[in-house]
Amino acid sequence: MSGILVTDLPKTFRDAVLVSRYLGIPYLWIDSLCIIQGDTEDWAHESSRMLNVYSDAYVVIAANHASDSAGGCFHIRPARISASLTLPGIGHVHAQLCANSDEILYANAEFSDEPLTKRAWALQERLLAARVIHYNSGQMYFECRHGMRSEDGCKTDKPYCDLSHVMQNRSSARKALETWSSIIWKYSDRDLTNPADKFPALSGIANLLGGLLKDEYVAGLWSSVMVQELAWHGLWRQNPQPINEYVGPSWSWASFQGTVVLNKKLNWRSIAIVEDWQIELTNPDDHYGQVKSASVHMRGPLTQLTKSMIPGGDHAERLERAGVRPHPNFCTKYSGEVSDTRLVLDKQDLNSSDQWQGMDIKMLLLGGYGQASPVPPCEAERKEAESKQDKSDGNFKFKEGFGLVVTLINVNGVIYMKRIGWTPLHSNLVEKLKETTEDWDTITII
């Protein structure tokens, strides 16, 4: 019988074998051993099974402090802050007072200083698991879906990110989408050795939510709320790694390097319409996996953007003195040359240079935030009947809009649009663009 000697395994694997045997668990799954390395077909098949692998595991062993397979679970720990005390009056008794860790009490158990928690793949491994044993730099932690307890006695009943309501199929669609937004926030700025794994490394969680939502998954977005989820924005990452391969379409959060904030506000109303989309998957059987290409066909208010002539002001001057390039201002045909609305570019290098000024830039109004005005009952009935006819919400008053900033791109002689950023819009501009029929156009974004 062929096999692998335990002594030939890296330290992290040997320690995992030791823990499994101590717990009386006869089977151990290690990704780099159980997935054939260098075999793209086997990798594609196995990566699509991550939901079952981690959610069905009895326990997941996380060597958080290890930067590679040689780090192991067990190591020499740094000294704990402590003080020796003598208790007078009760004999020769000595005690040691130790300061408890605040990692799970005040930092929401992010463990952000541990190497493993910086890896994108590790997030779904943690969230899908019923139980996790964390081997951190300072101590061990036991985590389950009801909370966490540390080796020094600290505990919390608040899960790191509660997926139990989704796993038990007792979550509302709204709650599930809020959970998804929270996960994208945690996931989007983590490291990937292979940038093309952006979707596969989250496919288990996407698969789980897809089963609950009964919704189509379109390059990281859910079709039922696609316009709203297109209105994401990001926080630039310092010193992003160069990416020379396709990760996802420009309109997907997956294309952004940095922390992504998905739009989950309840006071959102969509204006633009998604008419169709096309998506080509690397593995056609894995709907939540790697994407080869994707496009979305949209109709909505589209307007040209030009550079604003208004000076940047004192704030912009202070930013420039500090070495920070302020966001450029722009104007539309409705604002003349004095608009002070800022253009937030997705790529920092595009903002730090003036490359954007040489682009043909347009803005697609996706929708906005506001509230419905109270109306008398009879008026409400009339407006409801009208809204059913024209599919609009005339009673809704916009306070702020979200504009998707796009530019032309030529692909093999075919003209498309691609996202390069976004912009917040004043309510009066939202109303003008929404109501002016001549501003509506149909575009394809890749």
LUMBA-374805 format. One record per residue: residue in one letter; z, y, x of N, C-alpha, C, CB in turn. Coordinates in pm, whole numbers, plus 50000, padded with zeros to 5 digits. Each point is the difference from the previous one (the first is absolute). Glycine has a CB too. Layout:
N
AZYXZYXZYXZYX...
***
This chain:
446
M500004988050086500005012049914500005012450089501244987749814S497845021650159499945012350078500995010049945497594995950055G502805013650025500955010149957500215010350108501124983449853I499865025150128500325010550096501474998650037498235015749905L502054983850222501394999650044500675013349969499424983550183V501775015949760500735012349968500235008250125501114988549807T499115004750305500265007250126498785007750048501664982550059D497155013949889498785007050041499735012349913499084978350080L501695023549815499785011249909500615012950056499994984149806P499475027550154500635012850038501425000849943497735011350006K503084997450051501425000849964500215002749851500465008250230T498775000849710500185002949858499774987649915499295023750039F499714968349996499724987749926501134989950021497525004150024R502974994750100501104990650028501245003949921499074995850230D501225017149766501175004649925499844997449851500405017650175A498374984049774499754997449858500214985249968498365019149994V501234972150098500254985649983501504997349995497844994650119L502905011949970501454998250005500665004449869499935003550249V499675008149700500565005149875499674990649884499805023750086S498964971749908499584991049892500804987050002497705009950009R502474984550109500774987650011501465002149962498454992250181Y502115019049860501405003049969500205001249849500265011750222L498754994049709500095001749855499594987349924499545024350032G500014965550041499604987649935498665000849931502364995249971I496775013850076498675001649940499004992350086500605023049903P498734966950043499164991250082498625005750035501194981449895Y498385029150035498655005250021500045014650044499114983949828L500025019450266499935013750052498535004250006502144996850136W497555014849805498635005350001499965012150092499554991749764I499605007950338499805011150093498515003549997501964993050150D497735019549818498605003649974499074996650116500825018149854S499564985450268499104998050114499844985450038500665022550081L500204968849864499854985650022499284993349882502085000250139C498195004749740499464993649880498645005449959502334996349927I497265014850132498655005349978499224997950129500805017349829I498054976550163499214997150120499545013050062499244977949904Q501225024850217499695012550067498535000450043502385001650079G496965009649890498595001650036499034994249900500734999550232D499784994049662499154994249896500005009649881500494976150078T498465031949908499975010249895500024994049860498745014750156E500644973649827499974993749868501404995449960497634992750040D503095001050053501364995449970500925011949978499624979150135W500195031449946500845012049985499785006349864499935004050249A498814997049708499705006149870500634991949888497845009050091H502114977749921500604991549895501515001449998498104983950025E502535015350092501465000250006500575013849967499904981950172S499415028749869500525013549973500015003149851499155007450223S499994985949701499985002049855501154992849930497525002550012R503234989250063501104992249943501375006050031498574979850022M501475032450029501285005750044501025001449887498745012050175L500794990649703500935001049887500794987149984498455016249886N500864972450115500684987249982500854996350121498144992849852V501345009950267500734996350122501375006650005497824997250119Y502235015849858501265007150018500894999949875498835014450164S500584985949718500844999949880500604986249974498595018349905D500754971050143500524986549980500924995450113497934995049872A502175012850235500864996050112501475000249960498305009150161Y502474981249890501445000049975500655012050067499994974849983V499605028050140500515011650073498965004150103502424992749964V497505020250063499125005450104500875004650116498265007249830I501364988950290500735003950122499275011850063500864976350038A499825034949976499375012150054500685004050131499415007649766A499894990250345500515004250130499635014750020499804976350097N500895032449833499615014149995500025006850136500885000749770H500084995650313500175007250128498954995950102502445001649955A496854987250022499064994750099498655007149989501174977849992S498335026650120498705006750001498844990150011501095019850105D499224967749933498984989550006500694986549986498495014150146S500764975049868500564986649979500984995850108497904994249884A502205013450223500944996750107501385006149977498074998550157G502045010449744501275007149979501094991549939498685020249974G500964970649938500974991149940500855006449891500044988350213C500745003149721500955004749900501325003850065498914985549827F501505006750273501305001850063499835007050135500904979549883H499925030350141499885008050121501355006450031497545004349954I502555001850161501235007250037500005013349926500104988850229R500915013449692500075012149917500655011550075500104985749796P499565026450168500725011650057501455000049952497855013350010A503034992550070501425000549966500225008249873500614997850243R500294997349671500355007249878501035010750031499504979649862I500435031650066501015010450013501314994749941498245018549987S502814981150094501254994349953501175006150076498834978649940A502365018950010501235004750065501084989449981499395024449960S501364972650148501094990249993501275006849956498934986350180L501805007349729501235005649944501134990050014498675014049839T502534991150183501204991749997500795003549875500084998650254L500324991249671500745002249876501484997750026498004993049860P502765017650158501434998450033500804994949881499785018450168G501324974849863500944995949895499704986649938500335023449957I498544970550077499694987049938499684989650107499135011749795G501464989950323499804990250104498845003750090500944982849851H498655007650227498925002350097498654998149932501494992250190V498165017349726498734999549927499115011450047501124989449800H497685007450234499035010150042498804999549906500764998350244A498675012949726498845000849910498905008250065501504997849798Q497304999850161498875007850049499295006449881499724984850201L500165028349803499355007649893498545002250038502185011349937C496914984049979498565001450026499375008949894499934977350109A499135030849933499275008549905498904991749934500495020850138N499494979349729498974992649927498645007050012501754991549841S497225000550148498645005450004499705007449871499274981450153D499935029049855499605007349879498544997449965501695017650053E497704972350012498574997649980499664997149854499874991450232I500955000549702499654996549862500625009549899499824976450072L501165031649973500665008949905499295013549991502154988650049Y497375016550064499455013550002498525000650036502265007850060A497184981549991498595000150040499164990649914500715005450233N499854990149654499274991549905499434987550067499455020449868A501234975250237499624987550067498555000050048501664988349859E497845023350180498645000550053499904993150136499635021549876F501474979050203500024994350134498845005650083501084978949911S498705034150079498805006250057499954999650153499965014649802D501184982850263500014999350146499664986150053501685018250001E498204972249911499724986350043498494997750010502144992149892P497395001350215498554998250020499284993249884500494998950240L500104990549703499294992649895499755008649877501044979150084T499885029949884499855008049878498925010750014502404995949951K497055005750167498885009250018498664993149972501355012650171R498674974249814498774992449977499674999449851500464986350206A498295016049761499585000249860500174986349933498395018250056W501254971250015500094986649941501434996649959498064993150140A502925012249932501394996149976500545005149867500334999950245L499045010349696500555005649877499894990149884499385022950080Q499444971549896499884990749889500774987150027497765009749945E502384986650182500814988350033501445002049954498514995250198R501975016949814501365003249959500115001449848500375011550219L498694995649721500115003249858499774987849910499255022950053L499924967949990499714988349918501064989150012497595005350025A503184995050081500974989450027501195000549905499295000350238A501204987949724501224999349919501235003250085498924982949850R501045013250277501105002450093499435003050138501554984849867V499115023950206499595003250137501255000650088497975012949918I501954980850199501035001750102499415009350105501054976949957H499555034750060499525009950096500804998950130499305015449812Y499994983150299500645000350131499635013450065499914974450025N500995035249960499765013550052500605001650139499995008949766S499815002750292500505002550135501524999450007498015014250041G502664990649853501455000750004500734989049928499705023750016Q499724970949878500684989649922499024993249905502155012950017M498374977249910499204992649901500225005949861500154979250141Y498855018649773500105004049860499454988749914499775024650059F500854973549826499464990849900499565008249880501504980950078E497255017049881499435007749890499454990649893499445018950158C500804984549717499394992749889499585010249895501404979150045R498165016449841499495009249898501115007449926498044985149975H503205011950060501135006849936500695009950094500314980049857G499235021050267500625009350093500034994650142501375008749813M499574996350266500054996650141501435000650052497665008850030R502644982550065501315000150066499784999250151501114988949799S499645019250274499885000150145501104991650064498945022749990E500864973950134500954991750073501375006650011498104990350128D501945023049877501285007050015500705002549868499085010650204G500354984649686500705000949872499465010349903501944992650121C497155016149923499425009849908499084992749901500135018350177K499794986949704499144993849901499485010549903501254978450022T497655018349914499435008549896499404991049894499545018750165D500584985449711499404992649889498625005449964502284995249913K497255014550165498695006049975498954993250087501085022149940P497944971250001498954993650080499185010450076499904981149834Y499545014650279499175008950081498805005049919500714987850209C498635003249723498915003549907499934988749899498675013350177D501804989449704500214989549901498694995649935502305009149959L497294978650068498814994249938500354989349898498735004950208S502574993149769500414989049912499465001849858502064997250138H497905015449814499515002449865498524996749988501725017849971V497554983850141498584996650000499824984850008499445022150109M501354971649979499884985550018500384992349874500505003250242Q500425002349681500434993449878499185004449878502304998350097N496665009649930499065004449896500715007449886498534980650059R502475027449976500725007649898499965015050030501504980249961S497475023950111499865014150035498925006449913500734995250236S499495017449727498955007549931498935003950102501665008849828A497174994550122498925004250090500405012550077498304990049844R502395019350090500405012450067500964997050115499715012649784K501284978750191500964996650104499324992850115501804998549828A497274992750141499284992850105499185009550086499904979849852L499465030150086499205009750076500885009150083498264999249822E502925004250129500955007750080500454992150122500775011949792T499464975150189500364991450112498874999350101501484986649849W497295012550103498834999750088499935012850084498784985649834S501455025850104499975012850072501065000250110499165011649794S502034983450175501074999550099499644991050116501665004249818I497694984650153499604990750106498935006250089500554980649850I498485026350091498955006550080500625010450094498334996249815W502675011050137500715009850084500624993050121500485014449798K500164974250182500654992750108498974993450093501974996049851Y496934999750092499034991850073499005008050082500264983449822S499295027850125498795006650051500105004750145499595007149769D501604995950280500115005050137500414989250099500585022249906R499454965350052500374989250092498824996150089501674991649832D498645001550276499004996750101499254987149967501425011650169L497304988549866499164988149988499254998150132499755003249749T500354984950308499234997050120498515000749969501864985550088N497775009249797498625000549952499945009149878499524976650088P499935035549923499985009449887499334994449875499975018250165A499104972349852499314994249885500924991549913497915000250135D503324997349911500964992249922500755008649898500254984650195K499355027849785500745009149914500204994249859499085019250131F499894974849814500134993849868500614985950007498035013349925P501534978050167500604986650006501515000150021497864992150089A502655017349990501445000350029500845004149880499435005350234L499914998949658500705003649877499524991549882500285023550087S498874966849941499334992649893500964991949914497994998950144G503104996149915500964992349922500665008349892500404986050199I500005026149835500635008949902498985004649897501665007650174A497124995749871498955004149906499694988749902499035015550175N500944972349875499764988349916501104998649894498834988750191L502405013549851501144999149908499905010449889501424991450188L498315021249849499905010549899498774998449913501215015250155G497714979849904498794997949922500214990049887498685005250203G502144984649824500304990249897500785005949885499984982650172L500875027249857500795006549895499175010449925502074996250135L497195012149939499265011049939498754995449926500865014650180K498634973549856498724995349943498935010750019501224985849829D498755019750292499165011450031499104996550118501755016149914E497124990750098499114997750114500495008050120498064995849845Y501894997850270500445006050127498765004850073502064985050014V497855028150009498795005950056500355007150131499005002949768A500904989750343500275005650133501335007550005497545001850035G503514991849915501335005950006500425008049879499665000750238L499445001449666500315007549879499914990849878499125021350106W501604982349789499974992249876499085007049900502354991350040S496735001149901498925006049921500505007849879498564981450075S502565014549864500485006849879500525014050029500584977949907V499805024850217500505013350038499245005150123502304994549907M496435002150100499255002350123499845014850032498804978949956V500915029349943499835014350027501315005950054498255001649818Q502864994850122501295005250046500314995250141500815000749764E498904986650266500294994850134499025005350105500954979549894L497885025450062499105006750095500605013250049498044989449885A502935015850039500635012850035501204997850091499245009749781W500554982650327501064997950098499925010650109499974975249953H501135026850116499965008550119500824993550110499715020849858G500064983550265500644993450113500705009750094498294982549983L502575011750099500715007350105499474995050132502095003249857W497335005850222499354996050125500944992350091498545019949982R500904970350084500724992250100499755006050137499844979249859Q501225021850220499845005150135499314989550088502065014449972N496934990050102499264991550093499504987149933501395009350186P497794991949711499474988049934499094992150092500165011649780Q499824975150202499164991650084498535001749960501894983650029P497205016150068498575001049967499574987849918499575013450210I499654988949686499504989149917498485000050004502045001249849N497404987850199498554999150014499384989949905500275006350237E500494989449663499484990349904500335004549858500264981550169Y499065012649736500185003749860501324994449948497505000549966V503315008249976501274996049941499925000349849501225008950200G498225001949746499875001549856499235012749970502164987749961P497485014549913499265012149963500835012650021498714986549834S500615024750181500705012650028500925004049886498095007250139W501624988249738500815003949885501254991449982497925007949893S502204981750186501184991349993501075004750098498554980749930W502715017850032501115003450090499944992050129501405005749801A497954982750196499944991450118499245006350116500134980449848S499015029350122499215006550106500805010650074497964995749866F503225007850083500795010850059500954994550106499855013049786Q500284994250325500934996050106501265008549989498104993050151G502925001449790501255007149979500654995549871499125019650128T501974987049836500724996649878499255005449879502185000250125V497644991349774499245003749880500945001349880497964988350091V501835022449833500745002249877499034998149883501635016250113L498584973149810499174997849882500485008949885499564976350072N499515027949846500325008449885500574991449888498185016450064K503114985049908500624992149893500705008949896500294981250163K499405031849837500685009149909499594997349855500095017350182L500914983349730499764997149859499265011449929502064986050000N498025026350057499375011449933498565002250049502265010449975W497094978850068498615000750047499034997849884500734991750226R498155015749778498894997549909498714999550081501215011649808S498004978150170498724998650070498925008149930500664977150078I498465028750003498855007449948498714992750040501285021950013A498594974850114498834992550047500024985949942499945013650213I498914980049789499844986749941499394990650105499715010049767V500874978250247499404989550082499024992349914502074998250148E496655002849883498984993349919499754985750047498965022249956D501204975650174499734986650053500484999550144497994997049846W502124991050207500314998350141499334987350051502205012249974Q497574987550155499444988350066500894996650118497625005949927I502684981350090500844995950113499504986750054502005012249903E497894986950229499604987750067501164995350086497545006850000L502914981149977501154994450070499544990950114501365001449789T499424998450318499704990950110500104985549955500855017050163N500194980149759500174986849940499925001749848501454991750194P497435004649744499825002349856501084993649913497585001250043D503114988750009501044993249923501355007150008498804978650040D501315031050050501275007350016499815014349951500674985450198H499665017049676499775013149939500925010850058499284988349792Y501745007750280500965009650054499895001350152501534994749810G497434999350247499874999450144499105010650060500414976249980Q499045020550135499225009450081498745004649927500884988950206V498825024049807498865006249933498895002850101501545010349826K497224986050139498855002950086499385013549966499574975550020S500385027849851499475012949957500455002549857497994998150154A502065014649808500405003449863499505014049967502044985250017S497635016849856499595013249953500495001849858497964999850149V502215012849812500435003249864499065010649945502434994350052H497125003449825499055008949932500815008449901498054983550026M501985029949993500875008549921499245011749937501894993650149R498665011049739499485011949935501165009549974498094987049893G501695025950140501055009849979499565013850047501704982050024P499175028049962499695013550047499875000350152501235009749802L497614994750246499725000350144499575014150037499324975550001T501295030050103499675013750040499935001150152501115008949793Q498095000750254499835002450142501205007550055497505000449971L502904996250151501095007150067499435007750118501674982549929T498795029750087499635008250115501255005750064497775005749895K502124997750231501165005150073500455013349941499224988350208S502085012849772500575012449947500065010550109501344986949832M498465025750130500065011050095501395006350006497585004349958I503354990649964501355005649999500714996550130500094998449748P500615011050316500724996950124501094989749975499525023150084G500834969750022501004989549988501395005249972498634986850150G501685025549893501335005549975500994996550109499524998649759D501725006250224501044998050101500334985350021500935022149939H499094970349953500344985850012499004992650087501085000849774A497645002050204498954993650079500105004050147498524999649798E501815013050228500145004650137501174993150070499035022149934R502074975949993501154993250059499674985450032501555015349873L497704978350039499604986250025499124999150124500154995249755E498915014050259499094999750115500755002650130498145007649852R502865001350144500805002550120500794987550039500165024349939A500194967649961500744987750026499074988450037501775007849842G496944994950166499054989650035499574991449883501005000150222V499265004449655499644992449880498875007349928502354991049977R496565002050001498855006149932500265000249850498424992150183P501615019549753500245000549855498824994249923501445020250031H498824975449847498924995049915499035011349968501554982449901P497155014950101499035010649967500055003649852498534991950186N501135020549783499915004649862498554999549953502035014950032F497774983949839498654999549948499905008049871499664977450106C499125024449848499795006749872498854993149926500855022150093T499104980149777498934994649916499235011649938501354978949951K497655018049969499225010649935500835007849900497954986250030Y503185008349929500865006849904501025009350067499714980649847S500475017650283501065007750066499485010450097501444980449975G497255020750041499465009850093500304995950143500285018049829E500104991750254500254997150142501465001950038497675006950048V503214993649853501395003350032500984989149957499415024149976S500114963850000500914989249959500914996050116498294991849835D502955004950132500934995450103500384985449978500885023550022T498294969049906500264985849978499684992350127499495002349754R501414988850286499834993450129499264986749986502105010950079L497194985750026499274987550008500774990850095497765011549953V502754977349996500794990750081499094988650043502155006049878L497524993650251499074990050052500734987050034498545018450089D500794970349891500624987150025500154997050149499044992149787K500065013250295500064997350143500475012450075498164982949978Q502865015150104500595011250072499025006150100502244989649970D496945002050094499055005450098498945008649932500394980050145L499315017149729499065008349925500615013649970498974979449900N502345020650075500695012649971500225008250126501124988949807S499155004350306500305007350124498755006250062501904984450038S496935011049920498755006250044499395007449882499614981850175D499235023649844499315007049891498804991949950500755022050095Q499294964849925498864991749959499725001049851500544984450186W500525017149736499835000149854499165011849954502204988749978Q497765022150104499245011849959498494997450001501835014350090G497754975649987498584996850003499584989849896500055005050239M500884991149675499714989949898499665006449866501534984250118D497705008649805499745003849861501134994049917497445000950033I503535007549930501234995149937500025003349852501215002650217K499134987449704500155001849855501364994849957497504997849966M502875006049913501294995749946499804994149861501205017650135L499294970149846499964993449870501385000949937498164984150076L501925022149807501285001449930500364986649934499575024849960L501464968650094500424987149945500855001449875499914990850230G500995019149770500935001949889501115009350045499484977249907G501675021850028501085008950037501304996849929498325017350043Y502654991449983501354998349946500305011349903500754988350212G500045008749686500355010249903500864994249891497905012150049Q501954993349831500784995049887499285003249870502145002750130A498194989649768499435002249868500815010649927499144976349991S500185033149946500685010549924500354994949861498765017850130P502444985549820500384995749864499125007049896502374996050077V497224996549821499165005549893500554995449866497965000250151P501785007549741500434995849866499384986649962500255024149934P500404968149978499504986749962498564999949952502314994449942C497325015049969498635000149947498995003050110500885007249777E499505002050312499125003450112499884988250096500665024249980A500454968650036499994988450089499044989349949502375004850065E497604993149802499094990249942498555003950023501724994549827R497995018550158498635004750022499594998050146500275016849815K500644986850278499684998750142499844985350040501255021350045E499564970049893499884985850030498634994849958502484997149972A497055007249910498684995849953498905005150092500864999849765E499285012850280499005005750090499994992850134500275022249887S500934974650164500084993650131499384986149998502075013050049K498024980149834499384986849989498495001150005501954992049866Q497525019550089498565001850000499475003850138500135006849761D500585002450307499475004750129500754994250120499315020849886K501654969950090500724993050106500775009550091498264982549992S502105029349962500755009450082501375002449938497865010950077D503004995649999501355003349952500115015149998501004978450093G498525027749797499965014549993501365006549993497854997649890N503184994750079501345005449989500725000450134500084991649768F499295002950335500644999150131499695012650082499844974849994K501195031350062499855012150081500224996750148500765014349806F498204987850272500094997150143500765011050073497844987349988K503045008450103500715009350087499464999650143502034997349856E497424991350181499444998450134498974988849997502145008250109G496814993349970498964989850004499904993450136498765012649827F500554976050178499774992950125498504998850020502174987149979G497345019050130498594999450032499744990550115499745023349918L499324967550063499594990850105498905006850080500624979549861V499635022850267499045007150085499064989950065501685018650044V497024983349935499004990450048498905007350075500514984749807T498755007750271498845005450071498874989849996501495013950150L497294990849873498824991349996499974990850121498755017549872I500754970250106499804990650110498734992049972502504998650046N496674999950057498734992949988500174985950055498695021750019V501094968349897500094986050043498664993349975502494999249949N496784998550160498684993649992499075007249902501094978250055G498965035149951499115007949917500505002749860498204990750131V502965003949834500585002249867501175009750013499294976849922I500755033349992501055010250006501194995949912498265017850043Y502904981750019501254997449929500975011450029499644974850013M501555023949933501105009050034501114991850065499425015749808K501374990950275501204993550052501165009949995498624985050149R502565009849829501195008549994500365004550141500834987949794I499555025250218500525005150126501355006849981497665003050081G502804998349794501295006449977500245002749853499855010250226W501064999049748500345003449861500485014449996500614975949946T499565029449935500505013649986500765001649869498075008550137P503054998849866500695003549875499295011849936502214991650090L497725008649777499235010249929500875007449900497944986350029H501815026849959500705008049900499544995949860500205019250164S500674982849739499714995749863498775007049942502444995749969N497375017250063498845007149944498684994250052501415020849981L498574975050147498794993950054499764986349937500355012550217V500724980249758499884987049934499345001649863502054991750121E498415018049802499465002149866498535004350005502295006349921K497365002450174498615004650011499074988450035500815022650070L499594969450028499164988850041499894989549890500675004250237K500424993449695500024989849896499105003749882502324994050069E497685018749896499305004449880498555003850023502165007849917T497444994650209498635004350028499094987850016500865021050110T498284976749794499164988049998499094999250122500075000649751E499435010750295499055000050111500634995350130498795018649889D502554981450119500684995550122500144984850007501235021650001W498534971549889500174985549999498804993250066501385001749790D498934988450294498944993050072500464985650025499195021650109T499864970049930500304986050030499734997550148499424992949763I501545000950306499864997450143500474985850031500335024650051T499224970450063500474987150051500735002450131498084987549888I503165007950119500835002050118500204986750071501175019749891I498684980350240500194987750078501165001750098497544994649978
***
